[in-house]
């Protein structure tokens, strides 16, 4: 109940606390109640006991799956302590550790240290449900130096385009989210243009956002056409992005929007009520009119 306070008390004891903490961590039995062991690694970090944490992180994992899962929280805490010792030695150790383990703590530290060499690891972490958000944040932290690798990942279907796995698709969706934060250059667009023709609505909408925000005018008509087409099946969380993209290019988009709205208004009333694309395009026109009126 008072574990957090104990960490501070142990650090206050100084080097004398390191040997018993080492025994507790390395010779003690792992438990599904992981908090005491996590507090131990935090105290060791505060005491500067880097070598003990290295010894722990390279020790053999627990055999029991439940214990192994709980122990990951301790490992994550231990890895985070290495932010105290930035430098080539820490980078080399963490990169070597990344060859053996997928840990959310490792993902976070790579981002905090802005370790460019870790970009392939972070790219793989985008496929892991437990690490995806941290991996996105880490890649955004690394920023411009990760851009080319992320563009390549966004267009890489695994194992191939026809049999892409769900985790590969989620990775590619995440790469576009990262790129929206990092930004793209005009010269990046030829590598990304093919994503406009994909079936997944999120891939298409995120790609269109990149084009709009990056000012890619050469393919403006194609982007507008694809936004209108994908609006028929885009889930709710993408619809506002579609609206914003069309509004950003409303002068160029209005003829295509007017034509599509006119065509869909010819349908029977029951079909018009259910028509998601029609509702979205009418919202774009209303917003455009309101913004023009307030200008």
Secondary structure, DSSP 8 states (H G I E B T S, - for coil): --HHHHHHHHHHHTTHHHHHHHHHHHHS---S--HHHHHHHHHHHHTT-HHHHHHHHTS---SSHHHHHHHHHHHHHHHHGGGGG-SHHHHHHHHHHHTT---HHHHHHHHHTT-GGGHHHHHHHTT-TTTHHHHHHHHHHHGGGGHHHHHHHHT--SS-STT--HHHHHHHHHHHHHHHHH---GGGHHHHGGGGG-S-HHHHHHHHHHHHHTT--TTHHHHHHHHHHHTTT--HHHHHHHHHHHHHTHHHHHHHHHHHHHHHHTS-HHHHHH-HHHHHHHHHHHHHHHHHHH-
